[in-house]
Amino acid sequence: MSRRKGWAVVMVLAFLSSSLSGCLGEDGFDLLPEKKGVPGGLTLACLRSSMYTSMVIEIDHEPGYRPFSSSTDLLEERLESVCDKPSGISVQFTEVDFGHTGSWSAQDVRDKGWEEKETSPRDGTTLRWQVLFPSGAYEEDSVLGVAVDASTVALFSDTIDDADGPFGRPSVEDVENSVLVHEVGHLLGLVNLVYQSPIDHEDSDHPGHSNNEDSVMYWAVESADVSNFIFGSLPNDFDDDDRSDLAGLADGSLAVRDQLWP
């Protein structure tokens, strides 16, 4: 996989209007063989341990598209900090040929994801989420990652390769780190996808995203002053408002909707 250099960082993530219909439309609610749900539909399954005491993140990547180890290590760390999984959270890698040509739509990601899943997202007392790393780009070519249902996201490494900043700051690795945590943050229901936060931290112009540029859930990682990227760093962690929402969902003080399983 090439690691090409681009001029600026643009991270237009999961919930652009072009992908909302794919994420939240009727095709996300299959009755058979298994409900796929919407992003955030397995929030409680992750945050609580009443039904699922362990968790596996299944990484399905095409040859040459395996993510940086720093990205998956960081993802484990972030999930462990918010999800109650006493038997642990682990990452499982599988090299696959998705057999897909052309650009990717949300429906393409969903279809290929479910074709490649090792098992159901509900596997005994283990919750399983899936991240695809395919070749090629999303149909909106500025999109670096997308969440398409309750357990499936994809990152587009070819586009991420072009999203590093001038002088290599931030690096491709930095961008991938942030995008991966961001997309899985949507599987956790952030921001306001399956609940309504008592805190005003959703960007009104970019629903489902934070208005805080220091949150990994910020609607975009970019700045009019590119030196912010050269001398600073991309956010790759949930902020206090994100964590407050997740804590409220976990303890039941925040109402939640569209859950597949508790």
Buried (B, 14 or more C-beta within 10 A) or exposed (E): BEEEBBEEBBBBBBBBEBBBBBBBEEBBBBEEEBBBBBBBBBBBBBBBBEEBBBBBBBBBBBEEBBBBEBBBEBBBEBBEEBBBBEEEBBBEEEEBEBEBEEBBBBBBBBBBBBEBBEEEBBBEEBBBBBBBBBBBBBBBEBBBBBBBBBBBBBBBBBBBBBBBBBEEBBBBBBBBBBBBBBBBBBBBBBBBBBBEBEEEBBBEEBBBBBBBBEBBBBBBBBEEEBEBBEEEEBBBBBBEBBBBBBEBBBEEEBEBEBBBBE
